Amino acid sequence: MSQDDAVVVGPSDVPENDSSENQIIVDSDLDKISYLPIEVLGHILSFLVTKEAIRTSVLSKRWIDNWTFIDNIVLDDTLLYSVNRSNTVYRHFGNLVNRVLRRTNSSIRSCSLNLSAHNTHHLNSWIPAILEKRVQNLCIRAASYIVLSPCFLFDCNSLVELMLDIDCTVKVPASNCLPKLQILRLYRITFDCSSSSAEVRGLVLCLPVLKVFDSRQCIWHYVTIEAPLLESFHLEFYNYWPLPYYVTHNCSLVIVKVCSSRVAKFFYRGHLMEGFIIFDPPLVHNASADLLLETCREEDVQHAANHARALLAQIQEVECLKLAFRQHLVYAKDFLANAPVFRRLTSLQLDKVTVEALFDLLNKSPNLNTLVLNDATTAIDQDLFASQMAPPCLLFSLKVVLIREFEPVHLHLAKFVIEKAGVLEHMAISTVMLWRRLVPAMQNIKDELFSFSKYSTNALIEFSINTND
């Protein structure tokens, strides 16, 4: 055996008087992994699904307890789902979780539980046991509805990232603080505000180092998020009416107040019937906002429009804005006539908006540089453009215009831009034809489009036609 093939055995097998002159040389087939520190072995086993990591205990006596040092627990009982599975199988899974939480090392880095309806009822005992391990990253997905005990979740000193996707009701204590939490994702949770103190002043979440807040289909009453370092805010409400059966009258009004001066990304989706969003202070100038505004009842259009204008007033300092409308809200009368002026806005993307609303927004965006229209206009009256003055941004700042899902009714809009845009550099128009036989008709529209005289002689006009057949 050559010197290159030699390895050193574990420390317990090396004599105390060992030196470089009498180094013990052993066969290269020695099990090197078994001599790694047990903490290192535990970390290696953490890359396996927890059930597989436990199975390594049968390799040898030395490996019996190695799995107890894993720092990443991943358990998923939805993999057991089958019409032929008995309750005994799921009971064995519950025993497995209890065994893991009882025997694992005193601290764990992350834990992920994915539970079917068979084991959801164990959560009120499993979550405290997990938090006792000083877990940093916790992710729980559960299928069935439960009432979740709150005291252990909202007063944890170790959590850095928390994701809860649980159809549940939870009462958050009036005094709460997650001092290390940086990422919070909450899905399908109803926050019960029936306690007297919460009813008076609402729910206050103290999150001193939080950077990412993501809430989807949660039911709030009144919540203040004190997160001075918050950078990303994502909020989605239920998009249908009426709300789920377990939403009580206490949660009929939603007011979300965000106390942060660093929010750079803001996303909102909802029908704007149940409340307001308040930024304190309003979004800073380098932020981007993505809004999908929906309403489901025609009689509520004007009320929803008022809420939408109040929301736009909170984000009027943004640089990038994506705005989409659904159903009746697009036809709200004078919806954007009283919208705030977006003096810092340089990029605007619109989905589904009337021509009147489009001109209202362009007139409110004096420094707009890029405009993207995704099927953004309804039927257009040619006479409407004859009476329209060119917005200031169209004359002095708009350089890039993208029109997607172009239709023949949009030709007058394209003509207006081409003939009025004073500093236009690039205009790209794309359309999708359902049948190839319609391409010649669109080709004629393309030819007409290129016949318009350009205000900006340096503008590049592109037109593309794609077919689905």
C-alpha positions, 0 to 999 in steps of 0.5 A: 500500500502506498503512502497516498492510500493511507488514512488516519483512523479515529482519535480513539484508536490513536496512541497518546504518544503518536508522532509523525514518525510512528503514524498508524497507517490503515487500509483505505477501505476503513469507514471514514464517515463513522469517525466524523463528529456526531454533530457533523453526521447529524447535519449530513443526515438533515439533508434526508427526509426525516423518516429516511434519516431515522432508518440509518440507525440500523446500519450499526450500533454507532449509528443508532442515535446519530439521527437524533442530531439532525437539525432539519426535520421534514415530516409529511403525512400526506404521502400516506394518503390512500383510500385503503389507508387505515387510521392506524397508519396515521396514528403511527405517523403521529407516534413518529412525530412524537418520537422525533420531537422527544429524541432530537437534539436540544436545538434544531435549525428548521422544521417542516410539517405537512399534515392531512386532516388525520393529524391536524389535531396534534398541532396544539401539542406539537408546536410548543415542542418544536419551539422548545427546540429553539427552531429558526425556520418553521413551516406548517401546512395543514388541511383541516380547520382547527382552533390554534392556541396562540400563546406559544407562536407569537412570543418566540425568541428564536424564529427567523422565518415562519410560514403557516398555511392552516385553515384555522382560527387563532387569538393573538395575545395583546402582548406579542413580539417576535424579536428575530423574525425576518420572514412571515408568511400567513395563509388562510388564517382567521384572527379572532379579535373578540377579546375586549382589548383587541376590539378597542385598539385592534391587533398589534404585531411587533416585528422589529426586524421583519423584512418580508410580510406575506398574507393570503386569504387571511381574515383580519379585523384591525391590525397594525404591523410595527415593522420598521425594517419591512421591505416587502409587503404582500396582501391578498384578501378573499376575492369572492362574496360572501366571505367564508362561513367562519368569518364573524361580524367582528372581522367585517371591517379590515384596516391594515396599518403598516408602520415602516419607512423601508417598504420597496415592494408592495403587492395587493389583491382584493375586492376592496370592499372590506377595508383600508391599507394605511402606510405610515409613512406612505410608500417611499419614492423608490418603491414598486406596487402591484395592484389587482383590484376586484369587485364582485357586485355591481352595486358596490362599484362606487364604494370600491372605487373610493377605497381604490383611490384611498389606496392609490393615495397611500402609494403615490410616491412609487416609481413603478406601478402595475394596476389591473382591474377586474369585473365592474370596477373598470367601468366605475364612473370618474374612477381615476379622475380624482386620483393623486398625482404620481410625480415619481412614477416612471413605469406604468403597466395597466390591465383592463382599463377604459380610455378615460381612465388611461388618460386620467392616469397619464395626466397624473404621471408627468414623468412617465418613461415606460407604458405597458398595456396588457389588453388594457383598453375597452372599445374605443371611440375614434371621436374620443381622441379628437377631443383629447389633449396630449398628456404632458408625459406623452409630449416630454418623457414617454420613451417606451410603449408596449401594447400587448394583445392588440386588437383592431379597436386599439388602432386609434390609440396606437395612432394617437401615441405615434403622432403625439409622443414627442420623445418616443424611442421604441413602440412594440405592438404584439397580437395573438390570432386564434386562426391563421386565416385572420392574419391577412386582415391584421396585416392590413392593420399593420400596414396602416399603422406604419403609415402614420407620421411619427412625431418622434422621427427616431422612434422604432415601431415593431409589430408582431403577429402570433397564431395559436393554430 
